Structures are given as C-alpha cells and as structure tokens.
Amino acid sequence: MSHLVTIKTQVKDIAAIRQACVRLQLPAPQAGTARIYNQECSGWLVELPGWRFPVVCQTETGDLQYDNFQGHWGDPQRLDAFLQHYAVAKATLEAHRQGHTVQERLEQNGAIRLTIGLPA
C-alpha cells in the first residue's frame, strides 16, 4: 500500500546537512559565525553557488538564517534544492536507522520520489 507523506523540514541533523552538500557538490558545511549583511549569525554555514552570504543552519531550533535580498544576492532555487536534498537525506537516514530499505527515483519535474520498504 502506498502513502503520500508531506514533510515540513526543520534543518536539525548535521549528518543530513553534510549529505545534502555532498549531493549538490557544495563545500562541506562549517560550524561558525557569519556576518550576514548587518548582523552576525552562528550555526552550520552552507555556501550556496552565487549567493553573497552563506545560509546559517541553526540545528538547535531547525531554523535557517540567510539574506538573499529577494533573489538579488542569491537564487532562491539554490536554497530550494538544498532543502529538497536535506529532506531526502534526513528521510533516508531515519529509514535506515529503523531498518527500512530506501529506493530513490528522480522525476522528470525535478521531484525526488523515495520508496521506503518494510524492515527485512
């Protein structure tokens, strides 16, 4: 039986952040503090291509801090891609931790379909 699941993503898992960066061929995330326009933000820094400032992942809260100046300082699709790959990595990690198998398929529209099987 198939079930559609919708996930509201909170970015809390550094292992999934790292996997998302690998999948997107981004530099490894770094723990630190970044000056984003006029304030400092601390957390895991993710450098997105073409973005003026890093995205700061605050894993304690799941929040992201960034400033792309409504797309002028960074393409929002790059952030969308990071969040998509983070969600895939997190779902896959959790499924594997519970003994499930995971199959992944890229759809023509860019969506990623995960099929999670029952534990053996």
Backbone torsions as a table, in degrees:
resi	resn	phi	psi	omega
1	MET	NA	139.4	-177.2
2	SER	-102.7	144.6	178.5
3	HIS	-134.8	134.7	174.4
4	LEU	-89.1	130.9	-179.5
5	VAL	-122.4	133.2	173.6
6	THR	-109.4	132.2	-176.1
7	ILE	-118.7	126.8	170.2
8	LYS	-89.1	116.9	-171.7
9	THR	-83.9	125.6	166.8
10	GLN	-116.5	128.0	-174.0
11	VAL	-88.9	93.7	-175.4
12	LYS	-122.3	-12.0	-170.9
13	ASP	-109.1	111.5	-177.7
14	ILE	-64.4	-33.0	178.1
15	ALA	-63.0	-40.6	178.5
16	ALA	-71.1	-35.0	175.1
17	ILE	-61.4	-46.3	179.5
18	ARG	-60.4	-44.6	-179.4
19	GLN	-64.0	-39.8	177.7
20	ALA	-61.0	-41.7	178.6
21	CYS	-64.2	-41.5	178.0
22	VAL	-62.8	-47.3	-178.6
23	ARG	-59.0	-35.6	-178.4
24	LEU	-94.8	4.8	-179.3
25	GLN	56.0	45.0	177.0
26	LEU	-98.1	160.3	172.7
27	PRO	-59.6	152.0	178.4
28	ALA	-60.0	141.2	177.5
29	PRO	-65.7	147.1	-179.4
30	GLN	-122.9	135.7	173.1
31	ALA	-74.8	133.0	179.7
32	GLY	170.8	-165.7	179.8
33	THR	-122.8	135.3	178.6
34	ALA	-124.9	145.1	172.4
35	ARG	-89.2	115.7	179.5
36	ILE	-111.2	106.9	-174.2
37	TYR	54.0	-97.6	-175.2
38	ASN	-116.9	17.3	176.5
39	GLN	-143.1	159.9	178.3
40	GLU	-99.1	139.4	179.7
41	CYS	-131.4	138.3	-179.6
42	SER	-116.9	146.3	178.9
43	GLY	155.7	-149.6	177.0
44	TRP	-93.2	120.1	-175.2
45	LEU	-91.7	125.2	178.3
46	VAL	-116.8	122.5	-179.8
47	GLU	-92.4	114.4	177.8
48	LEU	-97.2	141.6	-178.4
49	PRO	-58.2	130.5	176.4
50	GLY	79.5	1.3	179.8
51	TRP	-89.3	138.1	179.9
52	ARG	-70.2	-36.8	-179.1
53	PHE	-124.2	154.7	176.5
54	PRO	-73.0	162.3	168.1
55	VAL	-89.0	132.3	-179.2
56	VAL	-106.3	116.4	179.5
57	CYS	-94.1	116.9	177.8
58	GLN	-99.2	94.7	-171.9
59	THR	-67.6	-18.9	177.9
60	GLU	-67.8	-37.6	-176.5
61	THR	-106.7	-20.8	-175.2
62	GLY	87.4	-0.6	-177.3
63	ASP	-81.1	156.5	173.2
64	LEU	-115.5	141.1	173.0
65	GLN	-120.9	131.6	180.0
66	TYR	-163.9	163.7	173.8
67	ASP	-141.0	110.1	175.7
68	ASN	-113.1	11.6	175.8
69	PHE	48.7	54.0	178.6
70	GLN	52.7	41.2	176.3
71	GLY	92.9	-7.8	-179.9
72	HIS	-76.6	-28.0	-178.5
73	TRP	-108.7	10.1	179.0
74	GLY	169.9	135.4	-178.7
75	ASP	-70.6	120.2	179.8
76	PRO	-59.0	-24.3	178.5
77	GLN	-65.1	-27.7	176.2
78	ARG	-66.4	-39.8	176.8
79	LEU	-68.1	-41.6	177.5
80	ASP	-58.5	-43.0	179.6
81	ALA	-64.1	-41.9	177.9
82	PHE	-60.8	-46.3	-179.4
83	LEU	-64.5	-37.8	177.6
84	GLN	-62.0	-47.2	-177.9
85	HIS	-72.1	-30.8	173.3
86	TYR	-62.5	-47.5	-178.7
87	ALA	-61.6	-41.2	177.8
88	VAL	-63.5	-46.4	-179.5
89	ALA	-62.5	-44.1	-178.7
90	LYS	-65.0	-45.4	179.3
91	ALA	-62.5	-40.5	179.9
92	THR	-66.4	-44.8	178.1
93	LEU	-59.7	-45.3	-179.7
94	GLU	-65.7	-41.3	178.4
95	ALA	-62.2	-44.7	179.5
96	HIS	-64.8	-37.8	178.5
97	ARG	-61.4	-28.6	-179.6
98	GLN	-96.0	8.6	175.6
99	GLY	84.4	9.8	-179.5
100	HIS	-84.2	156.2	171.1
101	THR	-92.3	154.1	-179.7
102	VAL	-134.9	129.5	172.1
103	GLN	-116.7	140.1	-176.7
104	GLU	-122.2	137.5	177.4
105	ARG	-138.3	131.1	176.9
106	LEU	-86.4	123.8	179.3
107	GLU	-83.4	160.1	-179.2
108	GLN	-61.4	-29.4	-178.7
109	ASN	-83.7	4.0	179.4
110	GLY	95.0	-9.7	177.1
111	ALA	-68.8	153.4	176.0
112	ILE	-113.8	121.9	-179.6
113	ARG	-100.6	123.5	175.7
114	LEU	-104.7	133.8	171.8
115	THR	-114.7	117.5	-176.9
116	ILE	-106.8	121.6	-178.3
117	GLY	-94.8	160.3	178.4
118	LEU	-66.6	153.8	177.6
119	PRO	-60.7	148.6	179.8
120	ALA	-72.4	NA	NA
